[in-house]
Amino acid sequence: MGISKIFGGRPVLEFADEQSRRSFLRNAALVGVGLTYAASRLGDPVAFSATDRGFGPQAAKSDLDILNYALTLEYLESAFYTTGLKAKVLKGRELALIDPIQQHEANHVTAVRTTIQDLGGKPVAAPKVKFPAGTFSSREAFLRTAGTFEELGVKAYHGQVPLVKDGHILAAAASIAGVESRHAAIIAQISGGNPFPAPIEAHLGMASVLKAAMPFIAK
């Protein structure tokens, strides 16, 4: 399933102003959809912290742009799982496995925002998020969207992470690839998909990501 199938290709992000929207689209030229730059919980050894991880006093502007782009995507992921769990379409073992993913994404938002501030940048504001009707109408709909989200997010992450210039941010980002892959594997497992589709993780090119991302951005 291609990324164009997520949310039926309908917009889910609405920015407060045109400047925020253009900033997001500009930063999209730097990294792919689904990139995550934070540990699974605050306090982990690879969690972002300018003081604990030895970042320089001034991060490269491009790295701050990448982090702000990642933050926008983390807002979306956090909102997706938070809304999905409130729909109460999962139970038992499935709920026990998905609940930590929601917690991870919420912590990602906090960690990335804090990192941007520690590096002297200004975190972008959270956009309004409105999911299309039916996204959380059933277990199958929720897991189908989550699976597509995670699988393609991992591919985009691996395709674009080399653009990070700061070595410490790069090290943290690279270590998170495993966490994101675990999310994708868990969702594939419980939804009947293939949790390990290839011996080497696939990459998703920037052009493909940008072409697919445009339909999701509210005008």
Secondary structure, 3 states (H helix, E strand, C coil): CCHHHHHHHCCCEECCCHHHHHHHHHHCCCCCCCCCCCCCCCCCCCCCCCCCCCCCCCCCHHHHHHHHHHHHHHHHHHHHHHHHHHCCCCCHHHHHHHHHHHHHHHHHHHHHHHHHHHCCCCCCCCCEECCCCCCCCCHHHHHHHHHHHHHHHHHHHHHHHHHCCCHHHHHHHHHHHHHHHHHHHHHHHHHCCCCCCCCCCCCCCHHHHHHHHHHHECC
